[in-house]
Amino acid sequence: MRIFRFNEIDSTNKYLKEREDLKDYDCVIAKTQTAGVGRRGNVWVSNEGMAIFSFALQEDKNLSLEEYMRLPLVAGISVLGGLKKIENLDYKFKWTNDIYIQDKKICGILVEKIRDFFIIGIGVNVNNDDFGYAQDKATSLKNITGKFYSTEDIIFCIINEFKKYFSENWEYVLKEINSYNYLKGKEIEIIKYGESLGSGIAKDIVYEGRLKVEIDGEEKLFNI
Ligand code: BTN
């Protein structure tokens, strides 16, 4: 496992995507990002004090596309597991792959594909208390406990959890994920590409990683 460290970088995901000599579990860690990328092309505010990193996972041709579709969920439960090892708080898994605590987001995960590698980029609010435009919706470990943490300890704990969960039986991993399901029992509206697909009560996450939602007495499944 090679580790590349930067005080400042545009985006750790972009850095790995641009490396031609990528190896399995190459990892890049940065103190800040000037052009952090979020899901759906959003900007990811990347302040000092966050754990900002990406690692590469080489595609194994023996695994199916279905198995790789689970990666965002596996990454999510790995962040939850890693954080729990550092500070045992009441984290929740918000489908598809956000980790929440006290109803606020504590981390963001972006999985991308380049050649035969998946790039798993993770930003965890650790010692920072500035969350930019997401100020009301986000929190950090320090905000909750008042303590300072080693971001590198957190990063390696999360990667170790990922290695463990990625090699585990999916039924077991899914059970773990469902035991922390933040949305379960909540009234939610499913919005895709700005369009509402309906409102209902969220249930479990099912085998394919889809979320079951009861809408007008009928159970519907929504894709990752
Ligand atoms: C989200 O929109 O919730 C996902 C945010 C992912 C941010 C991380 S920070 C490390 C890595 N580098 C990036 O540019 N993005 C990811």
Boltz pocket constraint, residues with backbone or C-beta under 6 A from the ligand:
constraints:
  - pocket:
      binder: B
      contacts: [[A, 10], [A, 11], [A, 12], [A, 13], [A, 14], [A, 33], [A, 35], [A, 36], [A, 37], [A, 38], [A, 39], [A, 40], [A, 42], [A, 44], [A, 51], [A, 52], [A, 53], [A, 54], [A, 107], [A, 108], [A, 109], [A, 110], [A, 121], [A, 122], [A, 123]]
      max_distance: 6.0
